Amino acid sequence: MKSRFKDNTRSPLGLRLTGLLLPLLWTGCSTQQHSLTSPYHPGPVIGQTIGTGVGVVGGNVAGAAVGFGEGVVKGTAAPFNNTTRIVRRWRTETTADGRTIQVPEDILVDAYGRPVGLK
């Protein structure tokens, strides 16, 4: 059964475009090496290379840990999601005097559009 409700988990287009374009702008922020030491000596060059590598790995490890933590929290909270909505369905009935009328029928549904409490 397809849900008739709008999916509110999507982000606006402007927010998505900003999220895509900002990293591209940040990659060009530092194109020159600003160092107080000579780039012709091996010690500072090796030190900067190792520092860059440690920074990249450390940043990715921290990002992975945060992503894992958020996934665990969302997965743990999922069974406790008790979001419900009322869906109105109209049925046609005929009165005793022969008129045809529309009668509302309200149905309580969960977040996936499945009726709640019906067996």
Secondary structure as a PSIPRED ss2 file (coil, helix, strand):
# PSIPRED VFORMAT (PSIPRED V4.0)

   1 M C   1.000  0.000  0.000
   2 K C   1.000  0.000  0.000
   3 S C   1.000  0.000  0.000
   4 R C   1.000  0.000  0.000
   5 F C   1.000  0.000  0.000
   6 K C   1.000  0.000  0.000
   7 D C   1.000  0.000  0.000
   8 N C   1.000  0.000  0.000
   9 T C   1.000  0.000  0.000
  10 R C   1.000  0.000  0.000
  11 S C   1.000  0.000  0.000
  12 P C   1.000  0.000  0.000
  13 L H   0.000  1.000  0.000
  14 G H   0.000  1.000  0.000
  15 L H   0.000  1.000  0.000
  16 R H   0.000  1.000  0.000
  17 L H   0.000  1.000  0.000
  18 T H   0.000  1.000  0.000
  19 G H   0.000  1.000  0.000
  20 L H   0.000  1.000  0.000
  21 L H   0.000  1.000  0.000
  22 L H   0.000  1.000  0.000
  23 P H   0.000  1.000  0.000
  24 L H   0.000  1.000  0.000
  25 L H   0.000  1.000  0.000
  26 W H   0.000  1.000  0.000
  27 T H   0.000  1.000  0.000
  28 G C   1.000  0.000  0.000
  29 C C   1.000  0.000  0.000
  30 S C   1.000  0.000  0.000
  31 T C   1.000  0.000  0.000
  32 Q C   1.000  0.000  0.000
  33 Q C   1.000  0.000  0.000
  34 H C   1.000  0.000  0.000
  35 S C   1.000  0.000  0.000
  36 L C   1.000  0.000  0.000
  37 T C   1.000  0.000  0.000
  38 S C   1.000  0.000  0.000
  39 P C   1.000  0.000  0.000
  40 Y C   1.000  0.000  0.000
  41 H C   1.000  0.000  0.000
  42 P H   0.000  1.000  0.000
  43 G H   0.000  1.000  0.000
  44 P H   0.000  1.000  0.000
  45 V H   0.000  1.000  0.000
  46 I H   0.000  1.000  0.000
  47 G H   0.000  1.000  0.000
  48 Q H   0.000  1.000  0.000
  49 T H   0.000  1.000  0.000
  50 I H   0.000  1.000  0.000
  51 G H   0.000  1.000  0.000
  52 T H   0.000  1.000  0.000
  53 G H   0.000  1.000  0.000
  54 V H   0.000  1.000  0.000
  55 G H   0.000  1.000  0.000
  56 V H   0.000  1.000  0.000
  57 V H   0.000  1.000  0.000
  58 G H   0.000  1.000  0.000
  59 G H   0.000  1.000  0.000
  60 N H   0.000  1.000  0.000
  61 V H   0.000  1.000  0.000
  62 A H   0.000  1.000  0.000
  63 G H   0.000  1.000  0.000
  64 A H   0.000  1.000  0.000
  65 A H   0.000  1.000  0.000
  66 V H   0.000  1.000  0.000
  67 G H   0.000  1.000  0.000
  68 F H   0.000  1.000  0.000
  69 G H   0.000  1.000  0.000
  70 E H   0.000  1.000  0.000
  71 G H   0.000  1.000  0.000
  72 V H   0.000  1.000  0.000
  73 V H   0.000  1.000  0.000
  74 K H   0.000  1.000  0.000
  75 G H   0.000  1.000  0.000
  76 T H   0.000  1.000  0.000
  77 A H   0.000  1.000  0.000
  78 A H   0.000  1.000  0.000
  79 P H   0.000  1.000  0.000
  80 F H   0.000  1.000  0.000
  81 N C   1.000  0.000  0.000
  82 N C   1.000  0.000  0.000
  83 T C   1.000  0.000  0.000
  84 T C   1.000  0.000  0.000
  85 R E   0.000  0.000  1.000
  86 I E   0.000  0.000  1.000
  87 V E   0.000  0.000  1.000
  88 R E   0.000  0.000  1.000
  89 R E   0.000  0.000  1.000
  90 W E   0.000  0.000  1.000
  91 R E   0.000  0.000  1.000
  92 T E   0.000  0.000  1.000
  93 E E   0.000  0.000  1.000
  94 T E   0.000  0.000  1.000
  95 T C   1.000  0.000  0.000
  96 A C   1.000  0.000  0.000
  97 D C   1.000  0.000  0.000
  98 G C   1.000  0.000  0.000
  99 R C   1.000  0.000  0.000
 100 T E   0.000  0.000  1.000
 101 I E   0.000  0.000  1.000
 102 Q E   0.000  0.000  1.000
 103 V E   0.000  0.000  1.000
 104 P E   0.000  0.000  1.000
 105 E E   0.000  0.000  1.000
 106 D E   0.000  0.000  1.000
 107 I E   0.000  0.000  1.000
 108 L E   0.000  0.000  1.000
 109 V E   0.000  0.000  1.000
 110 D C   1.000  0.000  0.000
 111 A C   1.000  0.000  0.000
 112 Y C   1.000  0.000  0.000
 113 G C   1.000  0.000  0.000
 114 R C   1.000  0.000  0.000
 115 P E   0.000  0.000  1.000
 116 V C   1.000  0.000  0.000
 117 G C   1.000  0.000  0.000
 118 L C   1.000  0.000  0.000
 119 K C   1.000  0.000  0.000
